[in-house]
Amino acid sequence: MNNITLVNITIAKNFNEKVVYKHNSVGIFLLIAVLERSGYKVSFYEYCMEYKRKLTEEINEFINTIDTVPPMVGIGCHSVHLPFVVKAAEELKKRFPGKVIILGGAGPSAVAEDLLKKFDFIDAVVVGEGEETIVEIAKKGLSEFREIKGIVYREADKVHVNSPRPHIDELDKLPLPAYHAVNFKEQYQIATVITSRGCPFHCKFCSLTDFDGKKVRYNSIDNVIHELRILSVEYGFKDLFFVDPTFTVNKKRTIELCRRIREENLGLSWFCMTRVECMDEELLEEMGRSGCKTIFYGLDTGSEEVLKKIKRGFGIKDALNIIEKSVRYINMVEIGLMWGFPFESLNDFKETLRIRTYLEEELGCNVQLRWLEPYPATSLFQEYKKDLFLPKSQSLMFQPETIEKLIISGKNFYRASGDTCRIPADVTSIRFIIAASHTANICRDIIEENPYLFSDFYRYKTFDLEEKLKLASRYSIY
């Protein structure tokens, strides 16, 4: 008999005839790997929510998909899918009252205590990194939850918050992700790889440090190269996404990794995310020579005033200087911009649009412009959470029929050629709007009742909102 069922919640790979999602979520495959290494059997399912389904259909499909025999079900999700996970967990508990339901991932982790206080059918939430915690859960079970670090759990109708689990310092101790758990190459076209965890920066709108910690921890370069060989040789992948939050935070290590990738001659194309203050021309040259086709910078705003308030460690002029250098070495430079900060003036926003135009029209960058989403585990949220509002009439998130028409009639998001690393920046926004629109449509009641739990669907009050929306709608859908 299997010991535990793990489910990862995501969106379908296709929206009608358009491909909108091509890479895997690496975290869940690491959980499978550590459980198997410890001798446990795992039933794993990636549940893809389908935008055409109604709530009852979605829940029934979810429950019918998973193996309900194991005594424990672990469900992982981002915050955009959390309302559905809550509703699905409620029905799962009704049908299988003896089942232990455990949630994990960035979404549940950020609101763990409040989630359990509100919904008594959830037994526990894993907070932060889950590899060591999930093994203890499988070993000890519900009766010994009090001894497990890094969880919030329910016992006798009381919610308990256990002491936090220290982050894993030596990432080499972790096994390779369990790529064998699914038909990996058939399900995904871009392989996701983690070479480091943690972020030393302190952006007020970002929840990453709450989940992954501020200390940067590294997988050894030998281990990374071993994983790349397996993905390339055994699974046939040629396109990789390094999901480290700041891939180039350690310049010496990045250069060594790039040189090793080049020496392996695996024919890999890859893309990564980093910050402009962690980049220079030497790095750019090494990355370009080793197969980096796309690099993403979170510039976040075109306003110096807003930049200072969100604690970015650079100025606009310096950022543009690095971006201008980047386009000489990297095929595609993607830039993330946001709007809707609670202290952002209309002039601040216009500065962001001005920078956007320059980046796209003069430098040829792909620019993503997103309406800022409030995340609970951030200092910005704590300061301005009383200023949240649900954009029922302002956002197309609450108009699923319109969203469907716009996406179906719009451009393709992945290029038809084999150059899969050249992904338009707005596909990230499209994926979010698909997930958010569908979830909001089928779970609107609990979203409206719990703004602090499901804040992804809310926005901060901001100056001149209607004018900003009018201007922003020229570039993306909201």
C-alpha positions in Angstrom: 0.0 0.0 0.0 1.2 3.5 -0.8 2.1 5.7 2.2 1.2 9.1 1.0 -0.5 10.9 -1.9 1.1 14.1 -3.2 -0.8 16.5 -5.5 0.6 19.5 -7.3 -2.1 22.1 -8.4 -1.4 24.0 -11.6 -3.2 25.2 -14.8 -3.7 23.1 -17.9 -0.8 23.2 -20.4 -3.2 24.5 -23.1 -5.8 27.2 -23.1 -8.1 26.2 -26.0 -5.5 25.7 -28.8 -2.8 27.8 -27.3 0.1 26.5 -25.2 0.5 28.6 -22.0 2.5 26.4 -19.7 5.5 24.3 -20.6 7.7 23.7 -17.6 7.5 21.6 -14.4 7.3 22.7 -10.8 10.5 21.3 -9.4 9.6 21.4 -5.6 7.1 18.6 -5.7 9.6 16.3 -7.4 12.1 16.9 -4.7 9.5 15.9 -2.1 8.8 12.6 -3.9 12.6 12.0 -4.1 13.2 12.4 -0.3 10.2 10.3 0.6 11.3 7.5 -1.8 14.9 7.7 -0.4 13.4 7.2 3.1 11.6 4.1 2.0 8.1 5.5 1.5 5.8 4.9 -1.5 4.3 7.9 -3.1 1.3 8.3 -5.3 1.9 11.6 -7.3 -0.5 13.5 -9.4 -0.2 16.9 -11.1 -3.7 18.2 -11.2 -4.3 20.7 -14.0 -7.3 23.0 -13.4 -9.3 23.5 -16.5 -10.9 26.9 -17.0 -14.1 25.5 -18.6 -15.0 23.4 -15.6 -17.6 24.5 -12.9 -16.7 24.1 -9.3 -18.5 20.8 -8.7 -16.9 19.4 -11.9 -13.5 20.6 -10.9 -13.7 19.1 -7.4 -15.0 15.8 -8.6 -12.3 15.6 -11.3 -9.7 16.4 -8.6 -10.9 13.7 -6.2 -11.4 11.1 -8.9 -7.9 11.7 -10.1 -6.0 11.0 -6.9 -5.2 7.8 -5.0 -7.4 8.0 -1.9 -6.1 4.8 -0.3 -3.0 6.3 1.5 -3.9 7.8 4.9 -2.3 11.1 4.1 -2.9 13.5 1.2 -0.4 16.4 0.7 -1.5 19.2 -1.6 0.9 21.8 -2.9 -0.1 25.1 -4.6 0.7 28.7 -5.1 -1.6 31.3 -3.6 -3.6 31.8 -6.8 -5.0 28.3 -6.5 -5.4 28.3 -2.7 -9.2 29.0 -2.7 -9.8 26.0 -4.9 -7.6 23.8 -2.8 -9.6 24.8 0.3 -12.9 23.9 -1.3 -11.4 20.6 -2.7 -10.0 19.7 0.8 -13.4 20.3 2.4 -15.1 17.9 0.0 -12.2 15.4 0.3 -12.7 15.4 4.1 -16.4 14.9 3.8 -16.0 11.8 1.6 -13.0 10.4 3.4 -13.3 11.7 7.0 -10.3 9.7 8.2 -8.0 11.2 5.7 -5.2 13.5 7.0 -5.0 16.6 4.7 -1.8 18.5 4.7 -1.2 21.6 2.6 2.2 23.0 1.5 3.9 25.4 -0.9 4.2 29.1 -1.1 0.4 29.8 -1.0 -0.6 27.9 2.2 2.7 28.5 3.9 2.3 32.3 4.0 -1.1 32.1 5.8 -0.8 28.8 7.6 -2.1 29.7 11.1 -5.1 31.7 9.9 -5.9 29.0 7.3 -6.3 26.3 10.0 -8.2 28.6 12.3 -10.7 29.3 9.6 -11.1 25.9 8.0 -11.3 22.9 10.4 -11.0 20.3 7.7 -7.4 21.1 7.1 -5.1 19.1 9.5 -1.8 20.7 8.9 0.3 23.1 6.8 4.0 22.7 6.1 5.7 26.1 6.5 8.6 26.9 4.2 10.9 24.2 2.8 9.3 20.8 3.0 11.8 18.1 2.2 12.8 17.3 5.8 9.4 18.0 7.2 7.5 15.7 4.8 9.6 12.8 5.7 8.9 13.3 9.4 5.2 13.6 8.7 5.2 10.3 6.8 7.2 8.7 9.6 5.4 10.0 12.7 1.9 10.6 11.5 -0.9 12.8 13.0 -0.5 11.5 16.5 3.0 13.0 16.8 2.6 16.3 14.9 3.5 18.2 18.0 7.1 16.9 17.6 7.6 18.1 14.0 9.3 21.4 13.4 8.0 23.6 10.5 4.3 22.8 10.7 1.1 24.4 11.9 -1.4 21.7 12.8 -4.7 21.0 14.5 -5.3 18.9 17.6 -8.5 18.6 19.5 -10.0 21.7 17.8 -7.0 23.8 18.7 -4.4 25.2 16.3 -0.7 24.7 17.2 2.2 26.6 15.7 5.4 24.5 16.0 8.8 26.0 16.1 10.2 26.8 12.6 12.4 24.3 10.9 15.9 25.6 10.0 16.6 25.9 6.3 18.6 23.2 4.6 22.1 24.6 4.4 23.7 21.7 2.4 21.6 21.3 -0.7 23.8 18.5 -1.9 22.2 16.3 0.8 19.0 16.4 -1.2 18.6 13.7 -3.9 17.9 14.5 -7.5 14.2 15.4 -8.2 12.1 12.3 -8.9 11.9 12.8 -12.7 10.8 9.2 -13.0 7.5 9.9 -11.2 5.8 10.9 -14.4 6.5 10.7 -18.1 8.6 13.7 -17.7 9.6 14.5 -21.3 6.1 14.0 -22.6 4.5 16.3 -20.0 7.1 19.1 -20.1 9.1 20.9 -22.7 11.3 23.1 -20.4 13.0 21.5 -17.4 13.2 23.5 -14.2 16.4 23.4 -12.2 17.3 24.9 -8.8 21.0 25.6 -8.1 20.5 27.8 -5.1 17.9 28.9 -2.5 17.4 32.1 -0.5 17.5 35.8 -1.4 19.6 38.3 0.6 17.5 41.3 -0.6 14.6 42.9 1.1 12.0 44.1 -1.4 8.9 45.1 0.4 6.5 43.5 -2.1 8.2 40.1 -2.3 7.4 37.1 0.0 10.4 34.9 -1.2 12.6 35.5 1.9 9.8 34.5 4.2 9.6 31.1 2.4 13.2 30.4 1.4 15.1 32.5 3.8 17.6 35.4 3.4 20.7 33.3 3.5 21.7 32.0 0.0 22.5 28.3 0.0 24.0 26.5 -3.0 23.9 23.2 -4.7 27.5 22.3 -5.6 28.4 22.8 -9.3 29.3 19.1 -9.6 25.7 18.2 -8.5 24.2 20.8 -10.9 26.2 19.5 -13.8 25.2 15.9 -12.9 21.5 16.9 -13.0 22.0 18.8 -16.3 23.6 15.6 -17.8 20.6 13.5 -16.8 18.1 16.0 -18.1 19.9 16.3 -21.4 21.2 12.8 -22.0 18.5 10.6 -20.4 15.4 12.8 -20.9 16.4 14.7 -24.0 15.9 18.2 -22.7 17.7 21.1 -24.4 15.8 24.0 -22.8 16.3 24.7 -19.1 14.9 27.3 -16.6 17.2 28.1 -13.7 14.6 29.2 -11.1 17.1 30.5 -8.5 15.7 33.9 -7.3 18.9 35.7 -8.1 21.0 33.4 -10.3 24.1 35.7 -10.4 24.3 36.7 -6.8 27.7 35.0 -6.5 29.7 36.1 -9.5 32.6 33.7 -9.1 30.3 30.7 -8.8 28.2 31.8 -11.8 31.2 32.1 -14.0 32.5 28.7 -12.9 29.1 27.1 -13.6 28.9 28.7 -17.0 32.3 27.4 -17.9 31.4 23.9 -16.8 28.1 24.0 -18.8 30.2 25.0 -21.9 32.7 22.3 -21.3 30.0 19.6 -21.0 28.9 20.5 -24.6 25.3 19.4 -23.9 23.9 21.8 -26.4 21.7 23.4 -23.7 19.7 26.7 -24.0 18.8 28.2 -20.7 17.2 31.2 -19.1 17.4 32.6 -15.6 16.3 35.4 -13.3 18.6 37.9 -11.5 19.0 41.6 -10.5 20.8 44.3 -12.3 23.1 45.1 -9.4 24.3 41.4 -9.6 25.3 41.7 -13.2 28.3 43.0 -15.1 29.8 42.7 -18.6 32.1 39.8 -17.7 29.1 37.8 -16.4 27.0 38.6 -19.5 29.7 37.4 -21.8 30.2 34.1 -19.9 26.5 33.5 -19.7 25.9 34.2 -23.4 28.8 31.8 -24.4 27.4 29.0 -22.2 23.9 29.0 -23.8 21.9 31.6 -21.9 19.2 32.7 -24.3 17.0 34.7 -22.0 17.5 36.7 -18.8 14.9 38.3 -16.6 15.4 41.4 -14.6 12.8 42.6 -12.1 13.2 46.4 -12.6 9.7 46.7 -11.0 9.1 50.5 -11.7 10.3 53.4 -13.8 10.0 55.8 -10.9 13.0 56.6 -8.7 10.6 57.6 -5.9 8.8 54.3 -5.9 12.1 52.4 -6.3 13.4 53.9 -3.1 10.2 53.1 -1.2 10.2 49.4 -2.2 13.9 49.1 -1.1 15.5 48.2 -4.4 19.3 48.5 -4.2 19.9 50.4 -7.4 18.8 53.5 -9.4 17.0 53.6 -12.8 20.1 55.0 -14.6 22.3 52.2 -13.3 19.7 49.6 -14.2 19.3 50.8 -17.7 23.0 50.8 -18.2 23.1 47.1 -17.3 20.1 46.3 -19.5 21.7 48.1 -22.4 24.8 45.9 -22.0 22.7 42.8 -21.6 21.1 43.1 -25.0 24.5 42.9 -26.6 25.2 39.4 -25.2 21.8 37.7 -24.5 19.2 36.9 -27.2 16.3 38.0 -25.2 16.2 40.3 -22.2 13.0 40.3 -20.3 12.0 43.1 -17.9 9.4 42.9 -15.1 7.5 46.1 -14.3 4.6 46.6 -11.9 2.1 49.3 -11.1 -0.5 49.8 -8.5 1.7 50.6 -5.4 -0.4 52.3 -2.7 2.0 55.3 -2.8 2.4 55.5 -6.5 1.3 58.8 -8.2 0.0 59.0 -11.7 3.3 60.6 -12.7 5.2 57.7 -11.1 3.2 55.4 -13.3 3.7 57.4 -16.4 7.5 57.2 -15.7 7.1 53.4 -15.6 5.3 53.5 -19.0 8.0 55.7 -20.4 10.7 53.3 -19.4 8.6 50.4 -20.7 8.4 52.1 -24.2 12.2 52.7 -24.2 13.0 49.1 -23.2 10.7 47.6 -25.8 11.1 50.0 -28.7 14.7 51.1 -28.4 16.4 48.1 -26.8 14.1 45.3 -28.1 13.4 43.9 -24.7 10.3 41.9 -23.8 8.5 43.8 -21.1 6.0 42.4 -18.6 3.7 45.0 -17.0 1.7 43.6 -14.1 -0.8 45.0 -11.7 0.8 44.5 -8.3 -0.6 41.6 -6.3 -0.6 41.9 -2.5 1.2 38.9 -0.9 0.5 38.3 2.8 4.1 37.6 4.0 5.5 41.0 2.9 6.2 44.2 4.7 4.1 46.1 2.1 1.1 44.0 2.9 1.5 44.5 6.6 1.7 48.2 6.2 -1.2 48.6 3.7 -3.5 45.6 4.1 -6.3 47.9 5.3 -6.2 49.5 1.9 -7.1 46.3 0.0 -10.1 46.3 -2.3 -11.6 43.6 -4.6 -11.4 44.9 -8.2 -14.8 43.4 -9.2 -15.5 46.0 -12.0 -11.9 47.1 -12.6 -10.3 43.8 -13.4 -11.0 41.3 -16.2 -10.1 38.6 -13.6 -13.8 38.7 -12.7 -15.0 38.5 -16.3 -13.9 35.0 -17.5 -15.8 35.1 -20.8 -13.9 38.3 -21.8 -10.6 36.7 -20.7 -11.3 33.7 -22.8 -12.1 35.7 -25.9 -9.0 37.9 -25.5 -6.6 35.0 -25.1 -8.1 32.9 -27.9 -8.0 35.8 -30.3 -4.6 37.0 -29.2 -1.1 36.0 -30.2 0.6 32.7 -29.5 2.8 32.8 -26.4 5.4 30.2 -27.2 7.1 30.4 -30.6 6.4 27.7 -33.1 10.1 27.1 -33.8 12.4 25.0 -31.6 13.6 28.1 -29.8 11.5 27.5 -26.8 13.6 29.7 -24.5 12.3 32.8 -26.3 9.1 33.1 -24.3 7.2 36.4 -24.5 7.3 38.2 -21.1 3.5 38.5 -21.0 2.9 34.8 -20.9 3.6 35.0 -17.1 0.8 37.5 -16.8 -1.4 35.4 -19.0 -0.9 32.3 -16.9 -1.7 34.3 -13.8 -4.9 35.8 -15.3 -6.0 32.4 -16.5 -5.5 30.8 -13.0 -6.9 33.8 -11.1 -10.0 34.2 -13.4 -11.0 30.6 -13.1 -10.4 30.4 -9.4 -12.2 33.7 -8.8 -15.1 32.4 -10.9 -15.6 29.2 -9.0 -14.5 30.3 -5.5 -15.7 33.9 -5.3 -17.6 33.4 -2.0 -14.6 32.5 0.1 -12.4 35.0 -1.6 -14.8 37.8 -0.7 -15.1 36.5 2.9 -11.3 36.2 3.5 -9.4 39.1 1.9 -6.3 38.5 4.1 -6.1 34.8 3.3 -6.7 35.2 -0.5 -5.1 38.6 -1.1 -3.9 37.6 -4.6 -7.3 38.5 -5.8 -7.3 41.9 -4.2 -5.3 45.1 -5.0 -4.0 48.0 -3.1 -5.9 51.3 -3.3 -3.8 53.6 -5.5 -4.0 57.1 -6.8 -5.9 57.7 -10.1 -6.7 54.1 -10.6 -9.1 54.5 -13.5 -6.6 56.6 -15.5 -3.9 54.0 -14.7 -6.1 51.2 -15.8 -6.9 53.0 -19.0 -3.2 53.5 -19.8 -2.1 50.0 -18.7 -4.8 48.2 -20.7 -2.9 49.1 -23.9 -0.2 46.7 -22.9 -1.7 43.7 -21.2 -5.0 42.3 -19.9 -6.0 42.7 -16.3 
